[in-house]
Amino acid sequence: MRARAKNQRPMFVSFSGIDGAGKSTQIENLRARMQEAGLRVQLITFWDDVARLKGIREASGHKLFKGEKGVGTPEAPVNRRDKNVRSWPMTLVRYFLYSVDAISLRRVVKKALRSDADFLIFDRYAYDELANLTLSNPIARAYVRLIMMIVPKPDVSYLLDADPVKARARKPEYPLDFLHTSRASYMTLSDLVGGITIIPPMAVQDVARQVLQHALKALPLDGIQSAQAEKLVGLANRG
C-alpha cells in the first residue's frame, strides 16, 4: 500500500558537514525512524550515485598530490590530499568537476522523485563540494550561485556542525587546521545559499531528535496515511 497520496512527490533531505561530524549515524537513525513509521525510504550516496569522472579525482588526489586512500581510524590515521589542496590549478579542476556533478545531481534527483519511495535521503549534497572552494573569492561566490540554480533544493538541508578536534578523533583523514577551515567554509556557504538547517554539536541522541523534528515539520502529513502520521509524531516526541 502506498504511504503517500498519488499526487504527492517524495520528500527529500540532505546531510552535509565536515568529515567526522556524525552524518552516517544520523542518516541511519532517520532512515530507521521513517521505516519504523511505515514509509519507504531511499538512500542516495553522493560519491557513489552522483559524482562523475572519478578517475580524474583519483589522479589528482593520489597520483599528483601523493595523498593516501581510505578514511582512517584513530589507530591508523591517513593523510589525504584532495579537497584540502587549495592551489589554483586544483581550483580550476574543481570548477569543472563540480559543474559536471551538478548536472548529474539534477538528473539523479529528478529520477528519484519519480520513484515509488516516500522519503529520500542524500548522504552529502552539492554543498559538500562547494564548501571546498575559497568562498571569500567573488568568483567562487558567483560560481556557487550558478550551481545553486542548477541543483534542486532539498526540502530540508541538514548541516551537522561539529567540533573539528572531536571530528578528527573519530575520522582522522585530514589535518586539523583544514577541518577548522572547512567548518568555517560550511558556515559561510550556509549564509550564502540560505535555507540550510544547522544542527549544533550535542549528544548523538539530541541531534537525532532535532533531525527527526525538522523532518517532521517539512513532511506533508496530509499526504500519508493517518496511522503513519501518528506514529511519526510519536517518534518525534519520544526522540
GROMACS elastic network, one bead per residue, 0.5 to 0.9 nm:
[ bonds ]
;  ai    aj funct       b0    kb
    2     5     6  0.73988   500
    2     6     6  0.80903   500
    2    39     6  0.86125   500
    2    40     6  0.87278   500
    2   116     6  0.81243   500
    2   117     6  0.89420   500
    2   118     6  0.82920   500
    2   224     6  0.83342   500
    2   225     6  0.86976   500
    3    38     6  0.73808   500
    3    39     6  0.61112   500
    3    40     6  0.76458   500
    3   117     6  0.87936   500
    3   118     6  0.66419   500
    3   223     6  0.78395   500
    3   224     6  0.51166   500
    3   225     6  0.59955   500
    3   228     6  0.78852   500
    4     7     6  0.81651   500
    4     8     6  0.61843   500
    4     9     6  0.80025   500
    4    10     6  0.79733   500
    4    39     6  0.85256   500
    4   118     6  0.64318   500
    4   220     6  0.89722   500
    4   221     6  0.87701   500
    4   222     6  0.84962   500
    4   225     6  0.69085   500
    5     8     6  0.51480   500
    5     9     6  0.82881   500
    5   222     6  0.84385   500
    5   223     6  0.50664   500
    5   224     6  0.62951   500
    5   225     6  0.84445   500
    6     9     6  0.79593   500
    6   223     6  0.85776   500
    7   223     6  0.86091   500
    8    11     6  0.87246   500
    8   118     6  0.88327   500
    8   220     6  0.86394   500
    8   223     6  0.63642   500
    8   224     6  0.88773   500
    9   113     6  0.61667   500
    9   114     6  0.74052   500
    9   115     6  0.87795   500
    9   116     6  0.89417   500
    9   117     6  0.87727   500
    9   118     6  0.75304   500
    9   119     6  0.89892   500
   10   112     6  0.82400   500
   10   113     6  0.57864   500
   10   114     6  0.80469   500
   10   115     6  0.80130   500
   10   116     6  0.79632   500
   10   117     6  0.62453   500
   10   119     6  0.52324   500
   10   120     6  0.66875   500
   11   113     6  0.81200   500
   11   117     6  0.88977   500
   11   118     6  0.66026   500
   11   119     6  0.50425   500
   11   120     6  0.61417   500
   11   121     6  0.87068   500
   11   154     6  0.80437   500
   11   155     6  0.64162   500
   11   156     6  0.87439   500
   11   218     6  0.81323   500
   11   219     6  0.66223   500
   11   220     6  0.82153   500
   12   109     6  0.88741   500
   12   113     6  0.83201   500
   12   118     6  0.86901   500
   12   119     6  0.57718   500
   12   121     6  0.57786   500
   12   122     6  0.75224   500
   12   154     6  0.56199   500
   12   155     6  0.56231   500
   12   156     6  0.70306   500
   12   157     6  0.88554   500
   13   119     6  0.81084   500
   13   120     6  0.63166   500
   13   121     6  0.51350   500
   13   122     6  0.61689   500
   13   123     6  0.89335   500
   13   153     6  0.89845   500
   13   154     6  0.52513   500
   13   155     6  0.56716   500
   13   157     6  0.56835   500
   13   158     6  0.73666   500
   13   215     6  0.78207   500
   14   120     6  0.84188   500
   14   121     6  0.57757   500
   14   123     6  0.61821   500
   14   124     6  0.61305   500
   14   125     6  0.62037   500
   14   154     6  0.64635   500
   14   155     6  0.83660   500
   14   156     6  0.65708   500
   14   158     6  0.58808   500
   14   159     6  0.84165   500
   15    23     6  0.64027   500
   15    24     6  0.88330   500
   15    26     6  0.86207   500
   15    27     6  0.74895   500
   15   121     6  0.77721   500
   15   122     6  0.62764   500
   15   123     6  0.54939   500
   15   124     6  0.51250   500
   15   125     6  0.69807   500
   15   156     6  0.87828   500
   15   157     6  0.62561   500
   15   159     6  0.60788   500
   15   160     6  0.72695   500
   16    21     6  0.86514   500
   16    23     6  0.70334   500
   16   122     6  0.89299   500
   16   123     6  0.73245   500
   16   125     6  0.66027   500
   16   126     6  0.89247   500
   16   127     6  0.69244   500
   16   128     6  0.60412   500
   16   157     6  0.76363   500
   16   158     6  0.60590   500
   16   160     6  0.62724   500
   16   161     6  0.88463   500
   16   186     6  0.87509   500
   17    20     6  0.81741   500
   17    21     6  0.60289   500
   17    22     6  0.83732   500
   17    23     6  0.72665   500
   17   124     6  0.79193   500
   17   127     6  0.87412   500
   17   128     6  0.69523   500
   17   158     6  0.82619   500
   17   159     6  0.53716   500
   17   160     6  0.51764   500
   17   161     6  0.63116   500
   17   162     6  0.78644   500
   17   182     6  0.87288   500
   17   183     6  0.75401   500
   17   186     6  0.71852   500
   18    21     6  0.56204   500
   18    22     6  0.88437   500
   18    23     6  0.89057   500
   18   128     6  0.81583   500
   18   159     6  0.89199   500
   18   160     6  0.78855   500
   18   161     6  0.75839   500
   18   162     6  0.73932   500
   18   164     6  0.79101   500
   18   167     6  0.77233   500
   18   179     6  0.67753   500
   18   182     6  0.65787   500
   18   183     6  0.62289   500
   18   186     6  0.80760   500
   19    22     6  0.79176   500
   19    23     6  0.83852   500
   19   164     6  0.86936   500
   19   167     6  0.66255   500
   19   168     6  0.74463   500
   19   170     6  0.87688   500
   19   171     6  0.66263   500
   19   172     6  0.85355   500
   19   173     6  0.82604   500
   19   174     6  0.83322   500
   19   179     6  0.78309   500
   20    23     6  0.75428   500
   20   162     6  0.78933   500
   20   164     6  0.81201   500
   20   166     6  0.77842   500
   20   168     6  0.61184   500
   20   169     6  0.78831   500
   20   170     6  0.56389   500
   20   171     6  0.50377   500
   20   172     6  0.80379   500
   21    24     6  0.86624   500
   21   160     6  0.61388   500
   21   161     6  0.65264   500
   21   162     6  0.52214   500
   21   163     6  0.78861   500
   21   164     6  0.82046   500
   21   166     6  0.84253   500
   21   167     6  0.55371   500
   21   168     6  0.87891   500
   21   170     6  0.84899   500
   21   171     6  0.88018   500
   21   201     6  0.85581   500
   22    25     6  0.54427   500
   22    26     6  0.64180   500
   22    27     6  0.86779   500
   22   160     6  0.73962   500
   22   162     6  0.82526   500
   22   167     6  0.80108   500
   22   170     6  0.88087   500
   22   204     6  0.81994   500
   23    26     6  0.52597   500
   23    27     6  0.59734   500
   23    28     6  0.85669   500
   23   123     6  0.75526   500
   23   124     6  0.84344   500
   23   159     6  0.89740   500
   23   160     6  0.70010   500
   24    27     6  0.51168   500
   24    28     6  0.61699   500
   24    29     6  0.85490   500
   24   123     6  0.76343   500
   25    28     6  0.53821   500
   25    29     6  0.62339   500
   25    30     6  0.87725   500
   25   204     6  0.83068   500
   25   208     6  0.88013   500
   26    30     6  0.60921   500
   26    31     6  0.84399   500
   26   204     6  0.79599   500
   26   207     6  0.76156   500
   26   208     6  0.60211   500
   26   211     6  0.77663   500
   27    30     6  0.52467   500
   27    31     6  0.60542   500
   27    32     6  0.85193   500
   27    43     6  0.86887   500
   27   121     6  0.74364   500
   27   122     6  0.85971   500
   27   123     6  0.73143   500
   27   208     6  0.89659   500
   28    31     6  0.50773   500
   28    32     6  0.60494   500
   28    33     6  0.85971   500
   29    32     6  0.51549   500
   29    33     6  0.62370   500
   29    34     6  0.87187   500
   29   208     6  0.68767   500
   29   212     6  0.88841   500
   30    33     6  0.51058   500
   30    34     6  0.61718   500
   30    35     6  0.85161   500
   30   121     6  0.87727   500
   30   208     6  0.72821   500
   30   211     6  0.74291   500
   30   212     6  0.64296   500
   30   215     6  0.88563   500
   31    34     6  0.52625   500
   31    35     6  0.61018   500
   31    36     6  0.84454   500
   31    41     6  0.65116   500
   31    42     6  0.84139   500
   31    43     6  0.81211   500
   31   119     6  0.87109   500
   31   121     6  0.77731   500
   32    35     6  0.51318   500
   32    36     6  0.59435   500
   32    37     6  0.86453   500
   32    41     6  0.88667   500
   33    37     6  0.63836   500
   33    38     6  0.88676   500
   33    39     6  0.89494   500
   33   212     6  0.80860   500
   33   232     6  0.78574   500
   33   235     6  0.72408   500
   34    37     6  0.51454   500
   34    38     6  0.66031   500
   34    39     6  0.54953   500
   34    40     6  0.75510   500
   34    41     6  0.70541   500
   34   119     6  0.78600   500
   34   212     6  0.89024   500
   34   232     6  0.74066   500
   35    40     6  0.61613   500
   35    41     6  0.65857   500
   36    39     6  0.73681   500
   36   231     6  0.83725   500
   36   232     6  0.85763   500
   37   227     6  0.84130   500
   37   228     6  0.53562   500
   37   229     6  0.77785   500
   37   230     6  0.86430   500
   37   231     6  0.56301   500
   37   232     6  0.58811   500
   37   235     6  0.82702   500
   38   228     6  0.62866   500
   38   231     6  0.87563   500
   39   117     6  0.77916   500
   39   118     6  0.58143   500
   39   119     6  0.69336   500
   39   224     6  0.87349   500
   39   228     6  0.76942   500
   40   116     6  0.78709   500
   40   117     6  0.50479   500
   40   118     6  0.51087   500
   40   119     6  0.62733   500
   40   120     6  0.86235   500
   41   117     6  0.56837   500
   41   118     6  0.60623   500
   41   120     6  0.57635   500
   41   121     6  0.74126   500
   42   112     6  0.82969   500
   42   117     6  0.61520   500
   42   118     6  0.80186   500
   42   119     6  0.63930   500
   42   121     6  0.62696   500
   42   122     6  0.86174   500
   43   119     6  0.86950   500
   43   120     6  0.60096   500
   43   122     6  0.60593   500
   43   123     6  0.72278   500
   44    48     6  0.80541   500
   44    49     6  0.63724   500
   44    50     6  0.82363   500
   44   108     6  0.88488   500
   44   112     6  0.88138   500
   44   120     6  0.73733   500
   44   121     6  0.60879   500
   44   123     6  0.61027   500
   44   124     6  0.87008   500
   45    48     6  0.54416   500
   45    49     6  0.55306   500
   45    50     6  0.72259   500
   45   121     6  0.83901   500
   45   122     6  0.58684   500
   45   124     6  0.68107   500
   45   125     6  0.85906   500
   46    49     6  0.53957   500
   46    51     6  0.61049   500
   46   105     6  0.82297   500
   46   122     6  0.67823   500
   46   123     6  0.59207   500
   46   124     6  0.55582   500
   46   125     6  0.61646   500
   46   126     6  0.83524   500
   47    50     6  0.59223   500
   47    51     6  0.50485   500
   47    52     6  0.82649   500
   47    54     6  0.89699   500
   47   123     6  0.85137   500
   47   124     6  0.80318   500
   48    51     6  0.65025   500
   48    52     6  0.87818   500
   49    52     6  0.85831   500
   49   105     6  0.86615   500
   49   108     6  0.78060   500
   50   101     6  0.64729   500
   50   102     6  0.85385   500
   50   104     6  0.58525   500
   50   105     6  0.55773   500
   50   107     6  0.88920   500
   50   108     6  0.68033   500
   50   125     6  0.89397   500
   51    54     6  0.71465   500
   51    97     6  0.84721   500
   51    98     6  0.84867   500
   51   100     6  0.80946   500
   51   101     6  0.53202   500
   51   102     6  0.86432   500
   51   104     6  0.72267   500
   51   105     6  0.78723   500
   52    55     6  0.85820   500
   52    97     6  0.75935   500
   52   100     6  0.69464   500
   52   101     6  0.60572   500
   52   104     6  0.75453   500
   53    56     6  0.57232   500
   53    57     6  0.69635   500
   53    97     6  0.74419   500
   53   100     6  0.84024   500
   53   101     6  0.88083   500
   54    57     6  0.50087   500
   54    58     6  0.61627   500
   54    59     6  0.85993   500
   55    58     6  0.50849   500
   55    59     6  0.61723   500
   55    60     6  0.86532   500
   56    59     6  0.51038   500
   56    60     6  0.61630   500
   56    61     6  0.85608   500
   56    93     6  0.89334   500
   56    97     6  0.87356   500
   57    60     6  0.52450   500
   57    61     6  0.60501   500
   57    62     6  0.82956   500
   57    82     6  0.77455   500
   57    97     6  0.85884   500
   58    61     6  0.53294   500
   58    62     6  0.57072   500
   58    63     6  0.72071   500
   58    64     6  0.89851   500
   58    82     6  0.86189   500
   59    62     6  0.55588   500
   59    64     6  0.61267   500
   59    65     6  0.83985   500
   60    63     6  0.59578   500
   60    65     6  0.62623   500
   60    66     6  0.84689   500
   60    67     6  0.87860   500
   60    81     6  0.82506   500
   60    82     6  0.68018   500
   60    90     6  0.80509   500
   61    64     6  0.62529   500
   61    65     6  0.54547   500
   61    66     6  0.66147   500
   61    67     6  0.55334   500
   61    68     6  0.80271   500
   61    69     6  0.87294   500
   61    80     6  0.72732   500
   61    81     6  0.51194   500
   61    83     6  0.80923   500
   61    85     6  0.86992   500
   62    65     6  0.57629   500
   62    68     6  0.62753   500
   62    69     6  0.73259   500
   62    80     6  0.79628   500
   62    81     6  0.69457   500
   62    82     6  0.78258   500
   63    66     6  0.53056   500
   63    67     6  0.73993   500
   64    67     6  0.81993   500
   65    80     6  0.88844   500
   65    81     6  0.58993   500
   65    82     6  0.75309   500
   65    85     6  0.83468   500
   66    80     6  0.81449   500
   66    81     6  0.67349   500
   67    78     6  0.85321   500
   67    79     6  0.60258   500
   67    82     6  0.71335   500
   68    78     6  0.60730   500
   68    79     6  0.53834   500
   68    81     6  0.70365   500
   68   173     6  0.87104   500
   69    72     6  0.84417   500
   69    78     6  0.72334   500
   69    79     6  0.78801   500
   69    80     6  0.65063   500
   69    81     6  0.89828   500
   69   173     6  0.89578   500
   70    78     6  0.70179   500
   70    79     6  0.89748   500
   70    80     6  0.80657   500
   70   173     6  0.78160   500
   71    77     6  0.78356   500
   71    78     6  0.68725   500
   71    80     6  0.84516   500
   71   171     6  0.66108   500
   71   172     6  0.71603   500
   71   173     6  0.56343   500
   72    75     6  0.80694   500
   72    76     6  0.57998   500
   72    78     6  0.50526   500
   72    79     6  0.83467   500
   72   170     6  0.89164   500
   72   171     6  0.60777   500
   72   172     6  0.54878   500
   72   173     6  0.54413   500
   73    77     6  0.52088   500
   73    78     6  0.78219   500
   73   169     6  0.81814   500
   73   170     6  0.70345   500
   73   171     6  0.58704   500
   73   172     6  0.60009   500
   73   173     6  0.79848   500
   74    77     6  0.58191   500
   74   168     6  0.84542   500
   74   169     6  0.61054   500
   74   170     6  0.65643   500
   74   171     6  0.69359   500
   74   172     6  0.62657   500
   76   172     6  0.82041   500
   77   171     6  0.78600   500
   77   172     6  0.50876   500
   77   173     6  0.59041   500
   77   174     6  0.87418   500
   78   172     6  0.65525   500
   78   174     6  0.74946   500
   79   172     6  0.81419   500
   79   173     6  0.53936   500
   79   174     6  0.60028   500
   79   175     6  0.76220   500
   80    83     6  0.84099   500
   80    84     6  0.79591   500
   80   173     6  0.58910   500
   80   174     6  0.60365   500
   80   175     6  0.87214   500
   81    84     6  0.61168   500
   81    85     6  0.62346   500
   81   174     6  0.80725   500
   82    85     6  0.56051   500
   82    86     6  0.88722   500
   82    90     6  0.86906   500
   83    86     6  0.75332   500
   83    90     6  0.87901   500
   83    94     6  0.88796   500
   83   129     6  0.84472   500
   83   132     6  0.61250   500
   83   133     6  0.88477   500
   84   132     6  0.75087   500
   84   174     6  0.75164   500
   84   175     6  0.85113   500
   84   178     6  0.63885   500
   84   179     6  0.88437   500
   84   182     6  0.85878   500
   85    90     6  0.70196   500
   85    91     6  0.85754   500
   86    89     6  0.84683   500
   86    90     6  0.65100   500
   86    91     6  0.65824   500
   86   132     6  0.84514   500
   86   133     6  0.80364   500
   86   134     6  0.80748   500
   87    90     6  0.53587   500
   87    91     6  0.62981   500
   87    92     6  0.89385   500
   88    92     6  0.63436   500
   88    93     6  0.87164   500
   89    92     6  0.52265   500
   89    93     6  0.64292   500
   89    94     6  0.87462   500
   90    94     6  0.61544   500
   90    95     6  0.87269   500
   91    95     6  0.63143   500
   91    96     6  0.87822   500
   91   132     6  0.89925   500
   91   133     6  0.72591   500
   91   134     6  0.87906   500
   92    95     6  0.51476   500
   92    96     6  0.64979   500
   92    97     6  0.87540   500
   93    96     6  0.52261   500
   93    97     6  0.61397   500
   93    98     6  0.84597   500
   94    97     6  0.50219   500
   94    98     6  0.57071   500
   94    99     6  0.82322   500
   94   129     6  0.83625   500
   94   130     6  0.89863   500
   94   132     6  0.86179   500
   94   133     6  0.81658   500
   95    98     6  0.53668   500
   95    99     6  0.61526   500
   95   100     6  0.87573   500
   95   133     6  0.88844   500
   95   140     6  0.88643   500
   95   143     6  0.80657   500
   96    99     6  0.53284   500
   96   100     6  0.64733   500
   96   101     6  0.87825   500
   97   100     6  0.51723   500
   97   101     6  0.61708   500
   97   102     6  0.86003   500
   98   102     6  0.59835   500
   98   103     6  0.86873   500
   98   126     6  0.79040   500
   98   129     6  0.68387   500
   98   130     6  0.77596   500
   98   147     6  0.82685   500
   99   102     6  0.50512   500
   99   103     6  0.64912   500
   99   104     6  0.86843   500
   99   147     6  0.70279   500
  100   103     6  0.53825   500
  100   104     6  0.63177   500
  100   105     6  0.86480   500
  101   105     6  0.58798   500
  101   106     6  0.85061   500
  101   126     6  0.78717   500
  102   106     6  0.62085   500
  102   107     6  0.87381   500
  102   126     6  0.68416   500
  102   147     6  0.65458   500
  102   148     6  0.85424   500
  102   150     6  0.65092   500
  102   151     6  0.58902   500
  103   106     6  0.52104   500
  103   107     6  0.65120   500
  103   108     6  0.87817   500
  103   147     6  0.89358   500
  103   150     6  0.69257   500
  103   151     6  0.72567   500
  104   107     6  0.52172   500
  104   108     6  0.61718   500
  104   109     6  0.86573   500
  104   151     6  0.89618   500
  105   109     6  0.60383   500
  105   110     6  0.85029   500
  105   125     6  0.82702   500
  105   126     6  0.78125   500
  105   150     6  0.88362   500
  105   151     6  0.64975   500
  105   152     6  0.82050   500
  106   109     6  0.53218   500
  106   110     6  0.62499   500
  106   111     6  0.86795   500
  106   150     6  0.68402   500
  106   151     6  0.51287   500
  106   152     6  0.62626   500
  107   110     6  0.52015   500
  107   111     6  0.61662   500
  107   112     6  0.85840   500
  107   151     6  0.89328   500
  108   111     6  0.51811   500
  108   112     6  0.60989   500
  108   113     6  0.85993   500
  109   112     6  0.50516   500
  109   113     6  0.60744   500
  109   114     6  0.87258   500
  109   151     6  0.85098   500
  109   152     6  0.72649   500
  110   113     6  0.51796   500
  110   114     6  0.65854   500
  110   152     6  0.85052   500
  111   114     6  0.52989   500
  111   115     6  0.67052   500
  112   115     6  0.51100   500
  112   116     6  0.83734   500
  112   117     6  0.78580   500
  112   120     6  0.75914   500
  113   116     6  0.81156   500
  113   117     6  0.79107   500
  113   120     6  0.81764   500
  114   117     6  0.83550   500
  115   118     6  0.84299   500
  117   120     6  0.69483   500
  118   224     6  0.87997   500
  119   219     6  0.89730   500
  122   125     6  0.64877   500
  124   127     6  0.75025   500
  124   128     6  0.61795   500
  124   129     6  0.88848   500
  125   128     6  0.57415   500
  125   129     6  0.75652   500
  125   157     6  0.87176   500
  126   129     6  0.54433   500
  126   130     6  0.63529   500
  126   131     6  0.87387   500
  126   147     6  0.82884   500
  126   148     6  0.84106   500
  126   151     6  0.76807   500
  127   130     6  0.50399   500
  127   131     6  0.60188   500
  127   132     6  0.88630   500
  127   186     6  0.78759   500
  127   189     6  0.76149   500
  127   190     6  0.87019   500
  128   131     6  0.54248   500
  128   132     6  0.71279   500
  128   186     6  0.79606   500
  129   132     6  0.55069   500
  129   133     6  0.76389   500
  130   133     6  0.56154   500
  130   134     6  0.88459   500
  130   135     6  0.84546   500
  130   140     6  0.86818   500
  130   143     6  0.89105   500
  130   144     6  0.66110   500
  130   147     6  0.87553   500
  130   185     6  0.88049   500
  130   186     6  0.85099   500
  130   189     6  0.76527   500
  131   134     6  0.77945   500
  131   135     6  0.76115   500
  131   182     6  0.67691   500
  131   183     6  0.85207   500
  131   184     6  0.88750   500
  131   185     6  0.53775   500
  131   186     6  0.53714   500
  131   187     6  0.87579   500
  131   188     6  0.83102   500
  131   189     6  0.64171   500
  132   135     6  0.83874   500
  132   182     6  0.69523   500
  132   185     6  0.73432   500
  132   186     6  0.85720   500
  133   136     6  0.87569   500
  133   137     6  0.85743   500
  133   140     6  0.65247   500
  133   141     6  0.87295   500
  133   144     6  0.89680   500
  133   185     6  0.79112   500
  134   137     6  0.58574   500
  134   140     6  0.64735   500
  134   141     6  0.84026   500
  134   185     6  0.76517   500
  135   138     6  0.73057   500
  135   139     6  0.83852   500
  135   140     6  0.55699   500
  135   141     6  0.56422   500
  135   144     6  0.85539   500
  135   185     6  0.68613   500
  135   188     6  0.71846   500
  135   189     6  0.73793   500
  136   139     6  0.87755   500
  136   140     6  0.74760   500
  136   141     6  0.72946   500
  136   188     6  0.86569   500
  137   140     6  0.52576   500
  137   141     6  0.63501   500
  137   142     6  0.87623   500
  138   141     6  0.50306   500
  138   142     6  0.61409   500
  138   143     6  0.85123   500
  139   142     6  0.51211   500
  139   143     6  0.61202   500
  139   144     6  0.86723   500
  140   144     6  0.62133   500
  140   145     6  0.87785   500
  141   144     6  0.50668   500
  141   145     6  0.64630   500
  141   146     6  0.87648   500
  141   189     6  0.87737   500
  141   192     6  0.78146   500
  142   145     6  0.51871   500
  142   146     6  0.63632   500
  142   147     6  0.88367   500
  143   146     6  0.50140   500
  143   147     6  0.62715   500
  143   148     6  0.86341   500
  144   147     6  0.51722   500
  144   148     6  0.61783   500
  144   149     6  0.87319   500
  144   189     6  0.84882   500
  144   192     6  0.83414   500
  144   193     6  0.79660   500
  145   148     6  0.51185   500
  145   149     6  0.64465   500
  145   192     6  0.82370   500
  145   193     6  0.73042   500
  146   149     6  0.52209   500
  146   150     6  0.68350   500
  147   150     6  0.51354   500
  147   151     6  0.63903   500
  148   151     6  0.53853   500
  148   152     6  0.75157   500
  148   153     6  0.78184   500
  148   193     6  0.75689   500
  149   152     6  0.77619   500
  153   156     6  0.81994   500
  153   157     6  0.79858   500
  153   195     6  0.88800   500
  154   157     6  0.58071   500
  155   215     6  0.84132   500
  155   218     6  0.66973   500
  155   219     6  0.84472   500
  156   195     6  0.79444   500
  156   196     6  0.71320   500
  156   197     6  0.69148   500
  156   214     6  0.76000   500
  156   215     6  0.68228   500
  156   218     6  0.71859   500
  157   195     6  0.72633   500
  157   196     6  0.50223   500
  157   197     6  0.57406   500
  157   198     6  0.83448   500
  158   196     6  0.61599   500
  158   198     6  0.60017   500
  158   199     6  0.69895   500
  158   211     6  0.77515   500
  159   186     6  0.80144   500
  159   187     6  0.88447   500
  159   190     6  0.84175   500
  159   196     6  0.66718   500
  159   197     6  0.59379   500
  159   199     6  0.61014   500
  159   200     6  0.85779   500
  160   197     6  0.84438   500
  160   198     6  0.60780   500
  160   199     6  0.50352   500
  160   200     6  0.65838   500
  160   201     6  0.73990   500
  160   207     6  0.84915   500
  161   183     6  0.75278   500
  161   186     6  0.88176   500
  161   187     6  0.88634   500
  161   198     6  0.66446   500
  161   199     6  0.58726   500
  161   200     6  0.50906   500
  161   201     6  0.55734   500
  162   165     6  0.85532   500
  162   166     6  0.74554   500
  162   167     6  0.64419   500
  162   183     6  0.78904   500
  162   199     6  0.88693   500
  162   200     6  0.69987   500
  162   201     6  0.51113   500
  162   202     6  0.84064   500
  163   166     6  0.54169   500
  163   167     6  0.60264   500
  163   168     6  0.86178   500
  163   180     6  0.84664   500
  163   183     6  0.86325   500
  163   201     6  0.69766   500
  164   168     6  0.59705   500
  164   169     6  0.84834   500
  164   176     6  0.66787   500
  164   177     6  0.85545   500
  164   178     6  0.89872   500
  164   179     6  0.55743   500
  164   180     6  0.59159   500
  164   183     6  0.75265   500
  165   168     6  0.53415   500
  165   169     6  0.63413   500
  165   170     6  0.89361   500
  165   176     6  0.67722   500
  165   179     6  0.82710   500
  165   180     6  0.86196   500
  166   169     6  0.50316   500
  166   170     6  0.64983   500
  166   171     6  0.87646   500
  167   170     6  0.52672   500
  167   171     6  0.61875   500
  167   172     6  0.78240   500
  167   179     6  0.83658   500
  168   173     6  0.73202   500
  168   174     6  0.74107   500
  168   175     6  0.79872   500
  168   176     6  0.68105   500
  168   179     6  0.77801   500
  169   172     6  0.58544   500
  171   174     6  0.83086   500
  172   175     6  0.77117   500
  172   176     6  0.86871   500
  174   177     6  0.84919   500
  174   178     6  0.67036   500
  174   179     6  0.69777   500
  175   178     6  0.54158   500
  175   179     6  0.66244   500
  176   179     6  0.50943   500
  176   180     6  0.64429   500
  176   181     6  0.87351   500
  177   180     6  0.51864   500
  177   181     6  0.63207   500
  177   182     6  0.85868   500
  178   182     6  0.59088   500
  178   183     6  0.84879   500
  179   183     6  0.60153   500
  179   184     6  0.85617   500
  180   183     6  0.52077   500
  180   184     6  0.63552   500
  180   185     6  0.86514   500
  181   184     6  0.52336   500
  181   185     6  0.61898   500
  181   186     6  0.87985   500
  182   186     6  0.62808   500
  182   187     6  0.87720   500
  183   186     6  0.52068   500
  183   187     6  0.65068   500
  183   188     6  0.88091   500
  184   187     6  0.51641   500
  184   188     6  0.62818   500
  184   189     6  0.86173   500
  185   188     6  0.50110   500
  185   189     6  0.60421   500
  185   190     6  0.85250   500
  186   190     6  0.61181   500
  186   191     6  0.87647   500
  187   190     6  0.50278   500
  187   191     6  0.64927   500
  187   192     6  0.86849   500
  187   198     6  0.87317   500
  188   191     6  0.52401   500
  188   192     6  0.62053   500
  188   193     6  0.88350   500
  189   193     6  0.60977   500
  189   194     6  0.80086   500
  190   193     6  0.55712   500
  190   194     6  0.54830   500
  190   195     6  0.74223   500
  190   196     6  0.58428   500
  190   197     6  0.85122   500
  190   198     6  0.83369   500
  191   194     6  0.53950   500
  191   195     6  0.84861   500
  191   196     6  0.83614   500
  193   196     6  0.77654   500
  194   197     6  0.89479   500
  197   214     6  0.83488   500
  199   202     6  0.84772   500
  199   207     6  0.68390   500
  199   210     6  0.74236   500
  199   211     6  0.76930   500
  200   207     6  0.78631   500
  201   204     6  0.86870   500
  201   207     6  0.76570   500
  202   205     6  0.82614   500
  202   206     6  0.63574   500
  202   207     6  0.62836   500
  203   206     6  0.52625   500
  203   207     6  0.63168   500
  203   208     6  0.87017   500
  204   207     6  0.51749   500
  204   208     6  0.62085   500
  204   209     6  0.87125   500
  205   208     6  0.50551   500
  205   209     6  0.62601   500
  205   210     6  0.88063   500
  205   239     6  0.74231   500
  206   209     6  0.50684   500
  206   210     6  0.63499   500
  206   211     6  0.86253   500
  206   239     6  0.76688   500
  207   210     6  0.52145   500
  207   211     6  0.61015   500
  207   212     6  0.86164   500
  208   211     6  0.51000   500
  208   212     6  0.61659   500
  208   213     6  0.85593   500
  208   239     6  0.71701   500
  209   212     6  0.52685   500
  209   213     6  0.61303   500
  209   214     6  0.86705   500
  209   235     6  0.89010   500
  209   236     6  0.65460   500
  209   237     6  0.83028   500
  209   238     6  0.82720   500
  210   213     6  0.50651   500
  210   214     6  0.61240   500
  210   215     6  0.85313   500
  210   236     6  0.84768   500
  210   239     6  0.81986   500
  211   214     6  0.53592   500
  211   215     6  0.62528   500
  211   216     6  0.86483   500
  212   215     6  0.50915   500
  212   216     6  0.60679   500
  212   217     6  0.86911   500
  212   232     6  0.88319   500
  212   235     6  0.82140   500
  212   236     6  0.60110   500
  212   239     6  0.78044   500
  213   216     6  0.50398   500
  213   217     6  0.63020   500
  213   218     6  0.88514   500
  213   233     6  0.86040   500
  213   236     6  0.56285   500
  213   237     6  0.82580   500
  213   239     6  0.84702   500
  214   217     6  0.52102   500
  214   218     6  0.65627   500
  214   219     6  0.87290   500
  215   218     6  0.52730   500
  215   219     6  0.60358   500
  216   219     6  0.50086   500
  216   220     6  0.81014   500
  216   221     6  0.81135   500
  216   232     6  0.73053   500
  216   233     6  0.75211   500
  216   236     6  0.75901   500
  217   220     6  0.79357   500
  217   221     6  0.88198   500
  218   221     6  0.87298   500
  219   222     6  0.87767   500
  219   223     6  0.85093   500
  220   223     6  0.54835   500
  220   224     6  0.73524   500
  221   224     6  0.54922   500
  221   225     6  0.77613   500
  221   226     6  0.77709   500
  221   228     6  0.85454   500
  221   229     6  0.57297   500
  222   225     6  0.75222   500
  222   226     6  0.77797   500
  222   229     6  0.81329   500
  223   226     6  0.89466   500
  224   227     6  0.84756   500
  224   228     6  0.67610   500
  224   229     6  0.66213   500
  225   228     6  0.53731   500
  225   229     6  0.63030   500
  225   230     6  0.87882   500
  226   230     6  0.61303   500
  226   231     6  0.85482   500
  227   230     6  0.51899   500
  227   231     6  0.62207   500
  227   232     6  0.86916   500
  228   231     6  0.50287   500
  228   232     6  0.61729   500
  228   233     6  0.86538   500
  229   232     6  0.51278   500
  229   233     6  0.62680   500
  229   234     6  0.86283   500
  230   233     6  0.51454   500
  230   234     6  0.61921   500
  230   235     6  0.86566   500
  231   234     6  0.50008   500
  231   235     6  0.61439   500
  231   236     6  0.86406   500
  232   235     6  0.50117   500
  232   236     6  0.61839   500
  232   237     6  0.86045   500
  233   236     6  0.51559   500
  233   237     6  0.62179   500
  233   238     6  0.85267   500
  234   237     6  0.51473   500
  234   238     6  0.60167   500
  234   239     6  0.84939   500
  235   238     6  0.50087   500
  235   239     6  0.59727   500
  236   239     6  0.50651   500
